[in-house]
Amino acid sequence: MTPAFSVFLELARVIATLMVFVSHSSEYYEPFARVAPSYSFGRDGVLIFFILSGFVISWCAREREHSFGNFVINRASRIYSVAIPGLVLGAAASLALTASQGSPPEYQFNAPWLYLPIYLSFTGSFWTLSETPPGNMPYWSLNYEVWYYLIFAAFFFVRGRLRWLAAAGLIVLVGPNLTLMLPLWAAGSVFYFNAHRISLSPRPARWLLAASVVAYLWCKLTHLDNLADSANDLLFHHWLGLDVTRKSFLGDYLLALFVLASFVFARYARLEFSDRFVRTVRELASYSFSFYLFHVPVFTAIDAAFGLHGNSSLTAYLLTVATAIAVIVLLARYTEHRKELYRRLFTALVGRWQRVARSHRSGAE
């Protein structure tokens, strides 16, 4: 991976985070709330994350981690360092909001012993399930991401024909909802492993990169993605008899083509960035996961305190956004930026598991 393309990927991460953040923040300013749903930029941000993740995770597995144990430790420390605080924040924000409204807590609080294992194992989107933690709707994408990591690991680290059986077994386990979106994540991975096969000089790559961005914007302005989404029910429910929870599947695939194209062309465009720009992008990217998973609980808590949902005051909206940014930056410094604590924990757990496995093997011999 070239340094310039690495910066481009970090920039894509920042842009995707902003798309999700701004999409959800629009609920707190009524003029934005009227138009935001028709453009669904939050959905687009998740698509960028999926393709980006497929590329980056493949690079990490091949260039840095080299073993299934290291892969598990790094992925688990990255995910849980933000997911566990995200669960706590979401629960607290949900309780605060329902209390301010005088309504009962969400149903998950009646059986935490049942729902918490679902959230911690990221199984909330298996087959017909559609479970997200209270107060933290963006958590749903982790149900996809984490199991895509495992499917990739089964294929990458297992040797011989067994890799196909292991990956296929996991695909059957997770069910149709995750499987339908898997090709988007896999597209980033396939691009990584085949990038060396593509030959493209910088000048046409730059023009094609610009064209892919323009094509994406044209698709959004003309709502072509929404038109594709309208055929989802006809395809899956009436023709295939499948009840899928992802109602924007066809539009996802259409938009993903433009996202993937931009990644491919950026890889060969030899983009140039100033040192200051690089430092800024990398700093912003280091907060991206926290912004993604904390922003809804923080917005919910602010709404519970001040009742700003659907507000028509631009000043109140800007203050809400500024407060949310400040709170998330502070939280990230004690969560996302402290994942080394989780890495030590999972290193110890993996080491223990490996010792037990070796002990069983020697006993069998």
Secondary structure, 3 states (H helix, E strand, C coil): CCHHHHHHHHHHHHHHHHHHHHHHHHHHCHHHHHHHHHHCHHHHHHHHHHHHHHHHHHHHHHHHHCCHHHHHHHHHHHHHHHHHHHHHHHHHHHHHHHHHHCCCCCHHHHCHHHHHHHHHHCCCCCCCCCCCCCCCHHHHHHHHHHHHHHHHHHHHHCCCCHHHHHHHHHHHHHCHHHHHHHHHHHHHHHHHHHHHHCCCCHHHHHHHHHHHHHHHHHHHHCCHHHHHHCCHHHHHHHHCCCCCCCCCHHHHHHHHHHHHHHHHHHHHCCCCCCHHHHHHHHHHHCCHHHHHHHHHHHHHHHHHHHCCCCCCCHHHHHHHHHHHHHHHHHHHHCCHHHHHHHHHHHHHHHHHHHHHHHHHHHHHC
